[in-house]
Amino acid sequence: ETGVTQTPRHLVMGMTNKKSLKCEQHLGHNAMYWYKQSAKKPLELMFVYNFKEQTENNSVPSRFSPECPNSSHLFLHLHTLQPEDSALYLCASSPSSYNEQFFGPGTRLTVL
Amino acid sequence: GESVGLHLPTLSVQEGDNSIINCAYSNSASDYFIWYKQESGKGPQFIIDIRSNMDKRQGQRVTVLLNKTVKHLSLQIAATQPGDSAVYFCAENINGNQFYFGTGTSLTVIP
């Protein structure tokens, strides 16, 4: 049990849908991250939050919109996605920015 | 940008043998490294880390070696077990900034 949970675990959506991914960490960490994991590619950092403030946005398209209401919760709002956005989306947390990161199980997203 | 890569995309070992997974990194300023294990359907799981002021670090059945001269990192798994079958990847960090991850090596343990 890593202490980082993600819901849903699987999501299938059309290109016109709006959906949200949720991440929750029970570790008391101050930093949270969204990563995208595609087949045969390294993990791609998308967003970083430190103490609820976004500190990094790695040129992510605006169809991905993060939200961090508190240090324990992180959301990724999705709208008008493309098929190439299909991937495993991983949430992670760490005590502070870029310490050892603890990952959740991921949400397997399929965009039709 | 950073480049972290693994020498072999797949590795098969007999149960009970030792496994060695390699990782090359490109930035000599990298000062912190982590090995992760990712099983099918799960998120990456921390295995072991090492800082650049060390050459070797041991955990339970795992050892990480760091060769800064050639910018090379390896993970050694002793007495490999079927439960060790997974994708392993390394991550490098410079001065507490963004981690850069490798693509991973798929380890298969043959019973």
HADDOCK unambig.tbl for C-alpha pairs under 7 A between the chains (distance, minus, plus):
assign (segid A and resid 40 and name CA) (segid B and resid 103 and name CA) 6.10 0.50 0.50
assign (segid A and resid 41 and name CA) (segid B and resid 103 and name CA) 5.27 0.50 0.50
assign (segid A and resid 42 and name CA) (segid B and resid 101 and name CA) 5.51 0.50 0.50
assign (segid A and resid 42 and name CA) (segid B and resid 102 and name CA) 5.25 0.50 0.50
assign (segid A and resid 42 and name CA) (segid B and resid 103 and name CA) 4.31 0.50 0.50
assign (segid A and resid 43 and name CA) (segid B and resid 101 and name CA) 5.89 0.50 0.50
assign (segid A and resid 90 and name CA) (segid B and resid 43 and name CA) 6.97 0.50 0.50
assign (segid A and resid 98 and name CA) (segid B and resid 96 and name CA) 5.41 0.50 0.50
assign (segid A and resid 98 and name CA) (segid B and resid 97 and name CA) 6.02 0.50 0.50
assign (segid A and resid 98 and name CA) (segid B and resid 98 and name CA) 6.34 0.50 0.50
assign (segid A and resid 98 and name CA) (segid B and resid 99 and name CA) 6.87 0.50 0.50
assign (segid A and resid 103 and name CA) (segid B and resid 43 and name CA) 5.64 0.50 0.50
assign (segid A and resid 103 and name CA) (segid B and resid 44 and name CA) 5.91 0.50 0.50
assign (segid A and resid 103 and name CA) (segid B and resid 45 and name CA) 6.77 0.50 0.50
assign (segid A and resid 104 and name CA) (segid B and resid 43 and name CA) 5.44 0.50 0.50
assign (segid A and resid 105 and name CA) (segid B and resid 42 and name CA) 4.61 0.50 0.50
assign (segid A and resid 105 and name CA) (segid B and resid 43 and name CA) 4.11 0.50 0.50
assign (segid A and resid 106 and name CA) (segid B and resid 42 and name CA) 6.88 0.50 0.50
assign (segid A and resid 106 and name CA) (segid B and resid 43 and name CA) 5.88 0.50 0.50
